[in-house]
Amino acid sequence: MKRTQIELADGRELIYFDERDDAVRDQPDRRELPPPPPASQLRYDPLTDEWVAVAVHRQTRTFLPPADECPLCPSRDGRLSEIPAPDYDVAVFENRFPSLSQRVAAEPDEITPFTPVRPGRGRCEVVCFTDDHNASFAGLSPHRVRTVLDALADRTTALGALPGVEQVFPFENRGVEIGVTLHHPHGQIYAYPFVTPRTRTMLAAARRHAERTGGNLYADVLAAERAAGTRVVAANEHWTAYVPAAARWPFEVHVAPHRPVPDIPALDDAERDAFGPLYLDVLRRFDGLFDLPMPYIAAWHQAPVRVDRELGHLHLQLFSIRRAKDKLKYLAGSESGMGVFINDIAPERAAELLRAV
């Protein structure tokens, strides 16, 4: 894989990850762009012990443009985009409308004595999986998935080294039902200046389990799921895809390596090669459930950058809000108000349906 880094017209970074060693990426960004916005503001919620980002500049971000105005397609004569090259394999660039960035402006220390404020220091990047606007991740080749995985490993390492970054989170949103604002197949990476609430909860449970048993909680849960087999959707030598026994979403699958590793960079070559065929199989099962493109979120759970890395176990959580061909799962009172999920489909039934596709 060839890695080429350039600078966009407003100073943001873009990195090409090419599968050909002879790829030439010397096309300049010929646009005239305003400077990137300053970092968002982080406000502390003392009632939940969580940080909330206030990023007012994101209100003006690009929203569902027509295909001929897509900012993630390659540039061409008369239509300049975020990607200066006329083609690419995988491209990663600093988000033009970031929730977090290193461009920190002065901020007040607090709003009230209970609400400290600090800059949203971190970074947000966009990961373009292909230059084909009409493609999808499920339609990629295993070789391209390996390139994407290598790019995520590269970025996880680089972003984890930035000042103040505590956790790196790669993810993909797919489908207007999920809330995507660009149709072009792409994902994102958030580099947070704190350990996220979901990860803190999982780490606390893992710590209690380690103190009680000496084991790795996720590894032990994975072993139990593999032994039971009831909720396993697919597997190979290095990975298992299964529906969690306490799945929150109508269709939710974890894709986990058998070897406990903290993050994507820790995967070896065999594990990286084996991921693509299995994950593509699961995605195609998702699309085949109702014979239409499945809206989903694919979220990589990685260990924090600096703490509790021994408690983590890398895995990809794939889930959809679609519960039937013509029905969506909305987060209503119990889920949104109290954080208590109510699932309409038994996990065992979801696994059965996915295996049958």
C-alpha positions in Angstrom: 0.0 0.0 0.0 1.3 3.5 -1.0 0.6 6.3 1.4 0.7 9.9 0.0 -0.1 13.0 2.2 -1.0 16.4 0.7 -2.5 19.6 2.0 -5.9 21.0 0.9 -6.4 24.6 0.0 -7.4 25.6 3.6 -4.6 23.7 5.3 -6.4 20.5 6.1 -4.6 17.2 5.6 -5.6 14.6 3.0 -4.0 11.1 2.8 -4.3 8.8 -0.2 -4.0 5.0 0.5 -3.3 3.4 -2.9 -3.2 -0.3 -3.8 -0.7 0.5 -6.6 2.9 1.6 -5.8 3.1 3.6 -9.0 0.1 5.8 -8.1 0.9 9.5 -8.5 -1.0 11.9 -6.3 0.5 15.4 -7.0 -2.7 17.2 -8.1 -3.1 20.4 -6.1 -6.4 21.6 -4.5 -7.3 24.5 -6.7 -10.3 25.7 -4.7 -10.5 29.0 -2.8 -11.7 28.0 0.7 -12.2 30.0 4.0 -10.1 28.9 6.9 -11.4 25.9 8.9 -13.6 26.7 11.9 -12.1 26.7 15.4 -12.7 23.7 17.7 -16.1 23.2 19.2 -16.9 23.9 22.9 -17.1 21.1 25.4 -19.5 21.5 28.2 -19.5 19.2 31.3 -22.9 17.8 32.4 -22.5 17.3 36.2 -25.7 15.3 36.4 -24.4 12.5 34.2 -20.6 13.0 34.4 -20.4 13.4 30.7 -19.0 16.0 28.2 -21.3 17.5 25.5 -19.8 19.1 22.3 -21.4 22.3 21.1 -20.4 22.7 17.4 -22.5 25.5 16.0 -20.6 25.6 12.7 -21.9 22.1 11.8 -25.4 23.6 11.2 -24.2 24.7 7.8 -22.5 21.5 6.7 -23.3 20.0 3.3 -26.6 18.1 3.3 -27.6 15.4 0.8 -26.3 17.1 -2.4 -27.1 15.6 -5.8 -24.6 13.1 -7.2 -23.0 15.6 -9.6 -22.2 17.9 -6.6 -20.8 15.2 -4.2 -17.8 16.5 -2.3 -16.4 13.0 -1.9 -16.2 12.1 -5.6 -12.9 12.8 -7.4 -12.3 16.2 -8.9 -12.9 16.8 -12.5 -12.9 19.7 -14.9 -15.5 22.2 -13.8 -16.2 20.4 -10.6 -13.6 20.5 -7.8 -14.2 18.4 -4.7 -12.5 17.5 -1.4 -10.4 15.0 -3.4 -8.1 16.8 -5.9 -7.2 13.6 -7.7 -9.2 12.3 -10.7 -9.5 8.9 -9.1 -8.5 7.1 -5.8 -8.6 3.9 -3.9 -9.1 5.0 -0.3 -8.8 8.6 0.8 -8.8 10.1 4.3 -9.1 13.8 5.1 -9.7 16.2 7.9 -13.4 17.0 8.1 -14.3 20.4 6.9 -17.1 20.6 9.5 -15.5 18.9 12.5 -17.0 18.3 15.9 -13.5 18.2 17.3 -10.2 19.7 16.1 -6.8 20.9 17.1 -7.7 24.5 16.1 -8.3 25.7 19.7 -9.5 29.2 20.5 -9.7 30.8 23.9 -12.8 29.7 25.9 -14.3 30.6 29.3 -13.4 28.2 32.1 -17.1 27.7 33.2 -20.7 28.6 32.5 -21.8 28.0 36.0 -19.8 26.6 39.0 -21.2 23.2 38.0 -20.6 23.4 34.3 -16.9 23.6 33.3 -16.1 24.4 29.7 -13.1 23.5 27.6 -12.2 23.5 23.9 -13.2 20.5 21.8 -9.6 19.5 21.2 -9.3 16.4 19.0 -9.8 15.6 15.4 -12.5 14.4 13.0 -11.6 12.7 9.7 -13.6 11.4 6.7 -12.7 8.0 5.3 -13.7 7.5 1.6 -13.8 3.8 0.8 -13.9 4.1 -3.0 -14.2 6.7 -5.7 -17.4 5.0 -7.0 -20.3 7.2 -5.8 -22.8 4.4 -6.4 -21.0 1.7 -4.5 -21.4 0.5 -1.0 -19.2 -1.1 1.6 -20.9 -4.5 1.0 -19.9 -4.2 -2.7 -16.2 -3.8 -2.0 -13.7 -6.5 -2.7 -11.9 -8.2 0.2 -8.7 -6.6 -1.0 -10.3 -3.2 -0.7 -11.6 -3.9 2.7 -8.0 -4.8 3.7 -6.9 -1.4 2.4 -9.6 0.3 4.4 -8.5 -1.6 7.5 -4.9 -0.7 7.0 -5.9 3.0 6.6 -7.9 2.8 9.9 -4.8 1.3 11.6 -2.7 4.1 10.3 -5.1 6.8 11.4 -5.7 5.1 14.8 -2.0 5.3 15.5 -1.5 8.8 14.2 -4.6 10.3 16.0 -3.8 8.5 19.2 -0.5 10.4 19.2 -2.1 13.8 19.0 -2.0 16.0 22.2 -5.0 15.4 24.5 -6.5 12.5 22.5 -7.8 9.7 24.8 -9.9 7.5 22.4 -10.1 6.9 18.7 -13.4 5.8 17.2 -13.8 4.8 13.6 -17.4 4.3 12.3 -19.7 4.2 9.3 -23.2 5.6 9.1 -25.2 4.2 6.2 -28.7 5.2 5.0 -30.8 8.3 5.3 -32.8 6.6 8.0 -29.6 6.7 10.1 -29.1 10.4 9.3 -26.3 10.4 6.7 -25.7 13.7 5.0 -23.7 12.4 2.1 -24.6 9.3 0.0 -21.0 8.5 -1.2 -19.7 5.4 0.6 -17.6 6.7 3.5 -17.0 6.5 7.2 -15.6 8.8 9.8 -13.0 8.8 12.6 -13.4 10.7 15.9 -10.4 11.3 18.1 -11.9 12.3 21.5 -10.2 14.2 24.3 -11.9 11.9 26.8 -12.9 8.3 27.2 -16.5 8.1 25.9 -19.4 7.2 28.3 -20.1 3.9 26.6 -16.5 2.8 26.8 -16.2 3.9 30.4 -19.2 1.7 31.3 -17.7 -1.3 29.4 -14.3 -0.8 31.1 -15.9 -0.7 34.5 -17.6 -4.0 33.9 -14.4 -5.5 32.5 -12.5 -4.3 35.5 -14.9 -5.9 37.9 -14.8 -9.1 36.0 -11.0 -9.1 35.9 -10.8 -8.5 39.7 -13.3 -11.3 40.3 -12.0 -13.9 37.8 -8.7 -12.7 36.4 -10.2 -13.0 32.9 -10.9 -10.6 30.0 -14.7 -10.0 30.0 -15.2 -9.6 26.3 -13.0 -12.6 25.5 -15.0 -14.8 28.0 -18.3 -13.6 26.5 -17.1 -14.3 23.0 -16.0 -17.8 24.0 -19.4 -18.5 25.6 -21.2 -17.3 22.4 -19.0 -19.5 20.2 -19.6 -22.5 22.5 -23.4 -21.9 22.5 -23.5 -21.3 18.7 -27.2 -20.3 18.8 -26.5 -16.7 18.0 -23.4 -17.1 15.8 -24.1 -15.8 12.3 -20.8 -16.6 10.6 -17.2 -17.4 11.5 -13.8 -18.2 10.2 -10.4 -19.1 11.7 -9.8 -15.6 13.1 -13.2 -13.9 13.6 -16.7 -14.7 14.7 -19.8 -12.7 13.9 -22.6 -13.2 16.4 -25.8 -11.5 17.7 -25.3 -10.5 21.4 -27.5 -12.3 23.8 -28.7 -9.0 25.2 -28.8 -7.2 21.8 -30.4 -3.7 22.1 -31.2 -3.3 18.4 -33.5 -5.4 16.2 -30.6 -6.6 14.1 -27.2 -6.2 15.8 -24.0 -8.2 15.2 -20.6 -8.1 16.8 -17.7 -9.0 14.6 -14.8 -9.9 16.9 -11.3 -11.3 16.5 -10.7 -14.5 18.5 -7.4 -13.1 19.8 -7.9 -10.3 22.4 -6.3 -7.2 21.0 -6.8 -3.6 22.1 -7.2 -1.9 18.7 -7.0 -2.2 14.9 -3.2 -1.6 14.7 -2.7 -4.6 16.9 -4.2 -7.0 14.3 -1.7 -9.1 12.5 -1.7 -9.7 8.7 -3.7 -12.9 8.9 -6.4 -11.3 11.0 -6.6 -8.3 8.7 -6.9 -10.6 5.7 -9.6 -12.7 7.3 -11.8 -9.8 8.4 -13.0 -8.7 4.9 -14.6 -11.9 3.7 -16.5 -12.4 6.9 -17.6 -8.8 7.3 -18.7 -8.6 3.7 -20.7 -11.8 4.2 -22.5 -10.2 7.2 -23.2 -7.0 5.4 -24.7 -8.8 2.4 -26.9 -10.8 4.8 -28.1 -7.4 6.3 -29.0 -6.2 2.8 -30.7 -9.5 2.0 -33.0 -9.6 5.0 -35.6 -7.4 3.4 -34.2 -7.2 -0.2 -33.3 -3.5 0.2 -30.3 -1.6 1.4 -30.1 -1.9 5.2 -29.5 1.3 7.1 -26.8 0.7 9.7 -24.1 2.0 12.0 -20.8 0.1 12.1 -18.9 1.1 15.2 -15.3 0.0 16.1 -14.9 -0.4 19.8 -11.2 0.2 20.6 -9.4 0.4 23.9 -8.5 4.0 25.1 -5.2 5.3 24.0 -3.5 5.7 27.4 -5.5 3.8 30.1 -7.0 0.4 30.7 -5.8 -1.1 27.4 -5.4 -4.5 29.0 -9.2 -4.5 29.7 -10.2 -3.9 26.1 -11.0 -6.3 23.3 -11.4 -4.9 19.8 -14.7 -5.6 18.1 -17.0 -4.1 15.5 -20.6 -3.5 16.5 -22.9 -3.5 13.5 -26.6 -2.6 14.1 -29.6 -1.4 12.2 -32.7 0.5 13.3 -34.9 -1.4 10.7 -37.0 -4.0 12.5 -39.2 -5.0 9.5 -39.4 -4.2 5.8 -41.7 -1.2 6.5 -40.8 -0.5 10.1 -38.0 1.3 11.9 -37.0 1.1 15.5 -37.3 4.6 17.0 -35.6 5.5 20.3 -38.6 6.7 22.2 -39.3 7.4 25.9 -37.6 4.4 27.6 -34.5 4.4 25.3 -34.0 8.2 24.9 -35.2 9.2 28.4 -33.9 6.5 30.6 -31.3 4.6 28.4 -33.3 1.3 28.8 -33.6 -0.5 25.5 -36.6 -2.6 24.5 -35.9 -4.9 21.6 -38.8 -6.1 19.4 -36.9 -9.1 18.0 -35.4 -11.9 20.1 -31.6 -12.1 19.5 -31.9 -15.8 18.7 -34.5 -15.1 16.0 -32.4 -12.3 14.5 -29.4 -14.7 14.2 -31.7 -17.3 12.7 -33.0 -14.8 10.1 -29.5 -13.6 9.2 -28.1 -17.2 8.8 -31.0 -18.0 6.5 -30.3 -15.2 4.0 
